[in-house]
Amino acid sequence: MISILIPIYNGIEFISDSVDSILDQTYTEWELLIAINGHPKDSNIYKKAKEYENKSKKIRVFDFHDIKGKSHTLNKMLEFCNYKYIALLDVDDIWHPQKLEVQTKLFIHNYDVIGSRCIWFGDRPGIIPTIPTGDISNYDFSLVNPIINSTSIIKKELCHWNENGIEDYDLWLKLRKQNKRFFNCNEILLKHRIHNASAFNGKGNNEKVDDLLVRHGYKSRIERMNEQLKINIPYVDKIGMKIN
């Protein structure tokens, strides 16, 4: 059984697509928690989200008007989760109907984090980022962020996010150092919406990756890129796109 978390600050206009993709899941043993953060109490955004409680008794909506930041919101949401596994979904992304069914079959192998491949839509449609698949427990996580956030299912006991703008990669690096077990399904189980105005680099978060890698004991991406350029190996950036 899975607790699904959708934290919302921006993007309420996409909530119908994301929630409907959960309601359409072939795996039905889930609960959905939606939390609105950083807006005034009883905001219009909260009221819009609250309407979705009428779609299913398995949906609960929270007004975290006194909490700011995605990571703080996720950590607070954990207090209200009933199940052992946590699945994340950004409000502007869409799950494949069999997403949870495919991933839950791997629970018998006791993986700590399970993800999958995705395809982009929106401003840059049709791109399928290159990430490693299968058992990636021994993969070098400094090469690329290997788990796409909205595809992830995580054991609840391992969940805690730091508020730094790249909270997902931070968590994966921490769990990798702890020798936790990771698996990526080869199936494309997510449509990830790309907004040119809010791309990773545009937020300035890309500049934080080097500091994050160094903090977790890896070489910076700049150091790695320089080494690879010396031997003419294509460099792979955070989203898995090769840069020649």
C-alpha positions in Angstrom: 0.0 0.0 0.0 1.3 3.4 -1.0 0.9 7.0 0.2 1.1 9.4 -2.7 2.3 13.0 -2.0 1.6 16.0 -4.2 2.9 19.2 -2.6 1.6 22.4 -4.4 2.8 25.9 -4.4 2.6 26.7 -8.2 0.8 24.6 -10.8 -2.7 24.3 -9.5 -3.9 24.7 -13.1 -2.5 21.2 -13.8 -4.1 19.4 -10.8 -6.9 17.7 -12.9 -4.4 15.9 -15.1 -2.2 14.7 -12.2 -5.0 13.5 -9.9 -6.9 11.8 -12.8 -3.7 9.9 -13.6 -3.8 8.6 -10.0 -7.4 7.7 -10.1 -6.8 5.8 -13.4 -4.1 3.6 -11.8 -4.7 -0.2 -12.3 -3.1 -0.6 -8.8 -5.7 0.7 -6.3 -4.1 0.3 -2.9 -3.2 3.9 -2.3 -4.0 7.1 -0.5 -3.4 10.6 -1.9 -2.3 13.5 0.2 -2.3 17.0 -1.4 -0.8 19.8 0.5 -0.9 23.5 -0.3 2.0 25.5 1.1 3.1 29.1 1.2 -0.2 30.7 0.5 -2.6 32.5 2.9 -5.0 30.4 4.9 -8.0 29.2 2.9 -6.5 30.5 -0.3 -8.3 30.0 -3.6 -5.6 27.5 -4.5 -6.4 25.5 -1.4 -10.1 25.6 -2.1 -9.5 24.4 -5.7 -7.5 21.5 -4.4 -10.1 20.7 -1.7 -12.6 20.0 -4.4 -10.7 16.8 -5.3 -11.7 15.2 -2.0 -15.1 14.7 -3.6 -13.5 12.5 -6.3 -12.4 9.8 -3.8 -12.5 9.0 -0.1 -8.8 8.1 -0.5 -7.9 11.8 -1.2 -7.0 14.2 1.6 -6.1 17.9 1.1 -4.1 19.9 3.7 -3.7 23.7 4.1 -0.1 24.2 5.2 -0.4 28.0 5.0 2.4 28.4 7.6 4.9 26.2 5.8 7.2 27.5 3.0 9.3 25.3 0.7 8.7 22.0 -1.0 11.0 19.9 1.3 9.5 21.3 4.5 6.0 20.5 3.0 7.0 16.9 2.1 8.5 16.3 5.6 5.3 17.6 7.2 3.1 15.4 5.0 4.9 12.3 6.2 3.2 12.8 9.6 -0.2 12.0 7.9 0.8 9.0 5.8 -0.6 5.7 6.7 1.5 3.4 4.6 5.0 2.0 4.4 5.9 3.3 0.9 5.9 6.9 -0.3 5.3 7.9 -4.0 6.0 11.4 -5.2 4.1 13.2 -8.0 4.7 16.8 -9.0 1.3 18.4 -9.8 2.2 19.1 -13.4 3.3 15.6 -14.2 1.2 12.6 -15.3 1.5 8.9 -14.5 1.0 6.0 -16.9 -2.1 4.0 -15.8 0.1 1.0 -14.9 2.8 3.0 -13.2 2.1 1.7 -9.7 1.3 -1.8 -10.8 4.6 -2.2 -12.6 6.6 -0.9 -9.7 4.9 -2.6 -6.8 5.8 -6.0 -8.3 9.4 -5.2 -7.3 8.5 -4.9 -3.6 9.3 -8.6 -3.2 12.9 -7.7 -3.9 13.1 -5.2 -1.0 14.4 -2.3 -3.0 14.6 1.0 -1.0 13.9 3.3 -4.0 12.1 2.4 -7.2 11.9 4.7 -10.2 11.4 4.5 -14.0 12.1 6.2 -17.3 10.0 9.1 -18.4 9.2 11.2 -21.5 9.0 14.9 -21.7 6.0 16.9 -22.8 5.0 20.6 -22.8 7.6 23.0 -24.1 10.1 20.3 -25.2 8.0 17.3 -26.1 9.2 13.8 -27.0 12.6 13.8 -25.3 13.4 10.6 -23.3 16.2 11.4 -20.8 19.0 8.8 -20.6 19.1 7.2 -17.2 20.4 3.8 -16.0 17.8 1.1 -15.7 17.6 -2.2 -13.8 19.3 -2.6 -10.4 21.4 0.6 -10.1 22.4 0.1 -6.5 26.1 0.2 -7.5 25.8 3.0 -10.1 27.9 6.1 -9.7 25.3 8.6 -8.8 27.6 11.5 -9.4 27.4 10.9 -13.2 23.7 11.7 -13.4 20.7 12.1 -11.2 19.4 8.6 -11.8 16.0 8.7 -10.2 13.3 11.0 -11.7 11.4 12.5 -8.8 7.8 11.9 -10.0 8.6 8.3 -10.8 10.0 7.5 -7.3 8.6 5.1 -4.7 10.6 5.2 -1.4 10.4 3.4 1.9 8.8 5.9 4.3 11.5 5.3 6.9 14.1 6.7 4.5 12.3 9.9 3.6 13.6 13.2 4.7 14.3 16.1 2.4 16.6 19.1 2.8 15.4 22.5 1.6 18.0 23.3 -1.0 16.2 23.3 -4.4 17.6 20.0 -5.4 16.1 17.9 -2.6 15.5 14.8 -4.7 19.2 14.4 -5.9 20.3 15.2 -2.3 18.2 12.4 -0.9 19.4 9.9 -3.6 23.1 10.7 -2.9 22.6 10.3 0.8 20.9 7.0 0.4 23.5 5.8 -2.1 26.2 6.5 0.5 24.2 4.4 3.0 24.3 1.5 0.4 20.5 1.5 0.0 19.1 -0.5 -3.0 17.8 1.3 -6.1 16.0 0.0 -9.2 14.8 1.8 -12.3 12.1 0.2 -14.4 12.9 0.3 -18.1 9.2 1.2 -18.9 8.3 4.8 -19.5 5.8 5.3 -16.7 5.8 9.1 -16.5 5.0 12.1 -18.7 7.2 14.9 -17.2 6.0 18.4 -18.1 8.8 20.8 -19.2 8.3 24.6 -18.8 11.0 26.7 -20.4 10.4 29.4 -17.9 11.0 27.1 -15.0 13.7 24.8 -16.3 16.3 23.5 -13.9 19.0 25.8 -15.1 16.7 28.8 -15.1 16.1 28.4 -11.3 19.8 28.5 -10.7 19.7 25.1 -9.1 22.1 23.7 -11.7 24.8 25.7 -10.0 24.1 24.0 -6.7 24.9 20.5 -8.0 28.7 20.9 -7.8 28.4 21.9 -4.1 26.1 19.1 -3.5 28.4 16.5 -5.1 31.4 17.7 -3.1 29.4 17.7 0.1 28.6 14.0 -0.5 32.2 13.2 -1.2 32.3 13.2 -5.1 34.3 15.2 -7.5 32.5 18.3 -8.8 30.8 18.1 -12.2 33.3 20.7 -13.5 36.3 18.6 -12.4 34.7 15.5 -13.9 33.9 17.3 -17.2 37.5 18.6 -17.5 38.8 15.1 -17.0 36.5 13.6 -19.6 37.3 16.3 -22.1 41.0 15.4 -21.8 40.3 11.9 -23.0 37.4 12.9 -25.3 34.6 11.2 -23.4 31.1 12.7 -23.9 30.0 14.4 -20.7 26.6 13.5 -19.3 24.7 16.3 -17.5 22.2 16.0 -14.7 19.2 15.1 -16.9 21.2 12.6 -18.9 21.7 14.6 -22.1 25.1 14.1 -23.7 27.2 17.1 -24.3 29.9 16.6 -26.9 
